[in-house]
Amino acid sequence: MPFTPEEIEAYLETLEGWELEEGRWIVRKYKFSSFMKGIAFVGEVAAISEAFDHHPFITIDHTTVTLRLTSWEAGGVTAIDVKEAQQYNESFLKASAVE
């Protein structure tokens, strides 16, 4: 069952950088100092996604990686989306510490 808009907003307060888009996606843009650092991050995102068996839409625009999450079967944002977003943020923090 998807979260209500109010539940999503409450979770977004705890997820740095994530925003609600079109009422059914949570989205974040991650910026990197180089294209290759963004690509390395996408590799981390792929590993996290495989572990969850739940995959984001990924857009790579030079040094910006955009992730979009939703749960298709549930018809919106669910707990798995929030958990994954938290792990993506943790991975980004680790990658940023190395930069």
MONORUR-V831385 format. One line per field, one symbol per residue. ss: DSSP state (H for helix, E for strand, - for the rest). phi: phi as a letter, one per 40 degrees, with the letter a starting at -180 (. if undefined). psi: psi as a letter, one per 40 degrees, with the letter a starting at -180 (. if undefined). A space follows every 50 residues. Layout:
ss = ???
phi = ???
psi = ???
This chain:
ss = ----HHHHHHHH------EEE---EEEEEEE---HHHHHHHHHHHHHHHH HH----EEEEE--EEEEEE-E----E--HHHHHHHHHHHHHHHHHHHH-
phi = .cccdcccdcccccbdgcbcbfgbbbbabbbbcadccccccdcccccccc ccfabccbbbbfbbbbbbbabdccgicbdcccccdcccccccccccccc
psi = hiiidddddddddegheiihhfeeihiihhhieidddddddddddddddd defhhihhhhgcehhhhhhihddefahadddddddddddddddddddd.
